Amino acid sequence: MINLRLKLQPFAEGCTAVGAVDEALFAATMGGAISLRRDNMGHLSIGAKADFALLNAPTYIHLAYRPGVPLISTTWKDGNVIFTKGDLA
């Protein structure tokens, strides 16, 4: 299992929002799964539900600095690609 509550110190230099972004990401993934008592979601591992998005950014911290900017490049649902940037319906 990959712990999604990462501390990326090289990217955190001089950044005060890193803790808030870490906490928000954890709450939206593993924290939600824990609250729902679901062990098959909230993390990336074999047997887990594969719903996730790939960001077009150097780090997830950009979510806090780029509100409203479309950072998602690819989205998977149930292990299948359902969206790729440029495929707007």
Secondary structure as GFF3:
##gff-version 3
##sequence-region A 1 89
A	DSSP	alpha_helix	9	12	.	.	.	ID=ss1
A	DSSP	alpha_helix	18	26	.	.	.	ID=ss2
A	DSSP	pi_helix	27	31	.	.	.	ID=ss3
A	DSSP	alpha_helix	32	35	.	.	.	ID=ss4
A	DSSP	beta_strand	52	55	.	.	.	ID=ss5
A	DSSP	alpha_helix	62	65	.	.	.	ID=ss6
A	DSSP	beta_strand	72	77	.	.	.	ID=ss7
A	DSSP	beta_strand	80	84	.	.	.	ID=ss8
###
